[in-house]
Amino acid sequence: MSKAPSPFLVQYLEIKERHNDALLFFRMGDFYELFFEDAQIAAAALDITLTARGQHSGEPIPMAGVPFHAAEGYLARLIRLGHRVAVCEQLESPEEAKKRGYKSIVRRDVVRIVTPGTLTEDSLLDARASNILVAIGLASGGSEGGVALADVSTGRFEVFEAAPENFGEILSSLSPKELLLSESAYARPLISDMLESLKTAVTPRPAVKADKSSGERQLKDAMGVKSLDAYGGFSAAELSACALLLDYLHLTQAGEAPRLDPPKRYMSKNFMSIDPSTRTSLEIDVSAQGGRKGSLLHAIDCTITAPGARRLADNLARPLIDLDVINSRLDAVGMFVSDRDLREEVRDFLKQSADIERARMRLQLGRGGPKDLLAIASGLAAGAQAANRLRAGIAGLPVLLEEACQSLDLKLQTGLGEFSDTLSAAIHEDAPVLARDGGFVREGYDPELDEVRSLRDDSRKIIAGLQAKYAEKTGISSLKIRHNKVLGYFIDVTARNADAMQNGPHAGDFIHRQTIASAMRFTTVELGELDGRIARADGESKAREMDIFNELVTRANNLSQELRTAADAMAAIDVAAALAHWAEDVKAVRPQLDDSTRFNAVGARHPVVEAALRKEGEGFTANDCILDADGKDAPRLMMVTGPNMAGKSTYLRQNALLAILAQAGCFVPAQQFNLGLVDRVFSRVGASDDLSRGRSTFMVEMIETAAILNQAGPRAFVILDEVGRGTATYDGLAIAWAAVEHLHEKNKCRAIFATHYHELTDLAEKLSHAGNASLRAKDWQGDLVFLHDVKPGAADRSYGVQVAKLAGMPRAAVKRAEDVLLRLEGEAKKGGPKLDDLPLFAAVAEPAASFEPSAVELLLQDLDVDGMSPREALDMLYKLKLKLGS
Ligand SMILES: Nc1ncnc2c1ncn2[C@@H]1O[C@H](COP(=O)(O)OP(=O)(O)OP(=O)(O)O)[C@@H](O)[C@H]1O
């Protein structure tokens, strides 16, 4: 008969049952312990010891543990590995449990589920990136969609409508850390297909959690309102998304859902459209290697504050299409470009500020500490100084900066001003992270606290005096009064002097406490009383500090919206000043935007490639690109030819990036840039397999090209690189040809088309609004020199073999290629296979097929000459001759 499980195991199993999809961190004293399979997973993932504790059904229970004070680091690792962790705490002390009965065990429950999308701890978050949790909702049988997103670490909350077919594009612009959707939505092919290409943790939720009326109720609760009218009407799909999001926040924060900011309502059509493959290929915020380094964002990001960095990332991820808003961002950057000293002074002020946004939310969630109050204080002070400096420096600031200054002016924002003064008076500069450690409230701030503290300190002084008194009384000059956590204050004498204490004239005064090897410890009634008084005063002072802390947190929570606005304002100033700093560094200019369909870039550069070359001490060759979709003054479609490595891809991308930068409100690396607003950027650059989705390189290329030809409107900007090269020469040429014609005739948008197919360049003659440009390279004393400059007209010749040589192809193979090329060129002159029919620069290897062993050679290869009779040899000779003639 098996033993009944212990009450402790029953408690564990009951809690684990409720959190089956998470690893359970079960608090046991100073450790979080994991059991059963959780222990095995955690031991492997965290490289910690797997042991056993007790038995269940006759088997030892696997166990692993992490110390609670180091738990954050372990949590971070588990979350990065894609796990969810339910944190189960002790809700009472063992003494309290005992009061309920001798055998009672400590009450425990999950206080929080840590998931990638719901983090708030600084150590678990990337300071310079948002941590977005997104929920998508569907309505009307799946034909309508809604998106709700929150960043729990900053309080950001947005809700908007979006067509389900655009979910992929929207999600790629938001780079969420976690995505919520109903199980039924998850099962839809359109959605599951989209999710496969998304690098986000997906959490399907029961369909009932996506109920729109529950969304409405939760939204009202979250905003503390009776009606949602003030936020504009919400569609059924939006409410369904809100239901998923808010319910999940309740679940993961164990009922203590964070107070989110009022929802911002966007229209996804307010932003420039950039589909996921375009976003990836242009390496806007993530480079091809997968990190931020090497991306456009990394190249331009000179922000100083974490909220500024997050704001810039967001701006760049979602460029605008509203001329006025873009210009107001550009005005702010322009002002900072024109006044370098002012800009750098303002940036110096910003250096002293901390992350108000995240500090504010940690306080709201009850996970904050004195350091977060300090962050708010330093942030507000730095913001106010920056605003004052700006106001004093410039009369008539650009609107965006003027508004920011108003939000940061502590004389105008009286609530914030008073709070900032209070915080400066209340909190020590070297405040601890945890409030319970105490010692963070300044002297002079609170009379009651000062009184308890002086009581404590006076008692300490009396104790210091006692030491001298007892030494004199006993004649033991080495007598000391010491303190430890177990005994409190005690008299310490060496073992040698113990006798004098116990048997001397004053022996009756000293009460023995402890004997250790080298010493004996005593107390007195007087010392005991003082010790008690100090301990009480210490407890009282800590409790008073907690009260003060809680009062300040309440004040911070009441000022939540003002703090949010101040943090926003500081981010806006930081972004504008940082972009100006970058613009000056790389000599970027203000783009001129209008409603035309022009694209007029003069002396433009690729910001990322240029930065990389600069590090190597090399220069970047600037190039122009002049296009116009209406085709009047410039071609709408440009075909670009040139050898491999000449810089075609760089040229194509740099022009697409210019449009994105300009509409995100950034200056652009060019001498001049005029841009008619672009509503969509499409890029089909570079080939990559998507084998996980069963798609070959060529299939991916065709899917992306098809999407462009189907969707690009007259305001789109398209770059296409070597479309058609992934298949047989003539198929590829035919596809490329058709794509060029379609873009030119049907899409009628601005487009640049890089190709190795020489024949395509003739299309410029046939199509009225198409042109040719080429990247130059020179053969200099047998070596190939790339000039990287773009000139009108098609490329004159191939340098494929030289590029192969440069790439380190074996000398024999290069020689062979040169021979083949000479031969082909000779045949072309004789009217044989026309060189022009072949890809201009890429196909030197293909004709090698005509040099496969002939039938005669094959026969010879297989001959066993030694084993042949003279007759057989003669027969073979006849046969070979016959083959040669055939
Ligand atoms: N304008 C430029 N100025 C200086 N260097 C450049 C320029 N453009 C490109 N380069 C350099 O040339 C390298 C090759 O450029 P890129 O990949 O754009 O060539 P490509 O013509 O597209 O080649 P392929 O046809 O093989 O894809 C870049 O990595 C960069 O170092």
PDBQT file of the ligand as one rigid body, heavy atoms in Angstrom, charges set to zero:
ROOT
HETATM    1  N1  LIG A 901      28.846  53.121 -54.028  1.00  0.00    +0.000 N 
HETATM    2  C1  LIG A 901      29.790  52.363 -53.477  1.00  0.00    +0.000 A 
HETATM    3  N2  LIG A 901      30.948  52.896 -53.026  1.00  0.00    +0.000 NA
HETATM    4  C2  LIG A 901      31.903  52.124 -52.481  1.00  0.00    +0.000 A 
HETATM    5  N3  LIG A 901      31.798  50.795 -52.336  1.00  0.00    +0.000 NA
HETATM    6  C3  LIG A 901      30.688  50.204 -52.762  1.00  0.00    +0.000 A 
HETATM    7  C4  LIG A 901      29.618  50.949 -53.350  1.00  0.00    +0.000 A 
HETATM    8  N4  LIG A 901      28.633  50.090 -53.657  1.00  0.00    +0.000 NA
HETATM    9  C5  LIG A 901      29.061  48.867 -53.312  1.00  0.00    +0.000 A 
HETATM   10  N5  LIG A 901      30.288  48.928 -52.773  1.00  0.00    +0.000 N 
HETATM   11  C6  LIG A 901      31.087  47.796 -52.281  1.00  0.00    +0.000 C 
HETATM   12  O1  LIG A 901      30.935  46.708 -53.182  1.00  0.00    +0.000 OA
HETATM   13  C7  LIG A 901      30.461  45.552 -52.523  1.00  0.00    +0.000 C 
HETATM   14  C8  LIG A 901      29.531  44.790 -53.447  1.00  0.00    +0.000 C 
HETATM   15  O2  LIG A 901      28.363  45.538 -53.666  1.00  0.00    +0.000 OA
HETATM   16  P1  LIG A 901      26.997  44.877 -54.107  1.00  0.00    +0.000 P 
HETATM   17  O3  LIG A 901      26.719  43.655 -53.332  1.00  0.00    +0.000 OA
HETATM   18  O4  LIG A 901      26.002  45.961 -54.110  1.00  0.00    +0.000 OA
HETATM   19  O5  LIG A 901      27.344  44.442 -55.615  1.00  0.00    +0.000 OA
HETATM   20  P2  LIG A 901      26.405  43.783 -56.691  1.00  0.00    +0.000 P 
HETATM   21  O6  LIG A 901      26.699  44.443 -57.973  1.00  0.00    +0.000 OA
HETATM   22  O7  LIG A 901      24.991  43.773 -56.277  1.00  0.00    +0.000 OA
HETATM   23  O8  LIG A 901      26.963  42.317 -56.715  1.00  0.00    +0.000 OA
HETATM   24  P3  LIG A 901      26.173  40.953 -57.101  1.00  0.00    +0.000 P 
HETATM   25  O9  LIG A 901      25.702  41.113 -58.501  1.00  0.00    +0.000 OA
HETATM   26  O10 LIG A 901      27.266  39.927 -56.965  1.00  0.00    +0.000 OA
HETATM   27  O11 LIG A 901      25.085  40.783 -56.103  1.00  0.00    +0.000 OA
HETATM   28  C9  LIG A 901      29.776  46.111 -51.268  1.00  0.00    +0.000 C 
HETATM   29  O12 LIG A 901      29.829  45.178 -50.227  1.00  0.00    +0.000 OA
HETATM   30  C10 LIG A 901      30.596  47.326 -50.934  1.00  0.00    +0.000 C 
HETATM   31  O13 LIG A 901      31.697  46.976 -50.135  1.00  0.00    +0.000 OA
ENDROOT
TORSDOF 0
